[in-house]
């Protein structure tokens, strides 16, 4: 019983510092050399007391990734799943957070920061570099292309000619 209590206390201390998924708590308790049975009992107790809630952790990660890091839907979902949260829970959290966010504004904010306040992209090389950056941030390719084309001076003229 003392070993279970020690694992439980260590788990509580970890969770007091920041939100962690069940898998993260399990891994950290194992690193501290708690026995598997003690970890299982501690996790069950923490879950029962709602100290561990993967849905809450997923929502917190999604909010942080979008508001502070300006990341896209795919990257946010990947970060949540990396925390050991089930794909269905990750999808639900991402859908919920992105239901209140304008994807286009998020891409524009990311581009504005990357362009250091400039309105247009200098050349094709910078266009490609920005595309790779935004794709790495988890934005969808069609949205990236729309945002980048709008900032490419030579493309704006070509697009207008095609429209005429």
Order of alpha helices (4+ residues) and beta strands (2+ residues): alpha-alpha-alpha-alpha-alpha-alpha-alpha-alpha-alpha-alpha
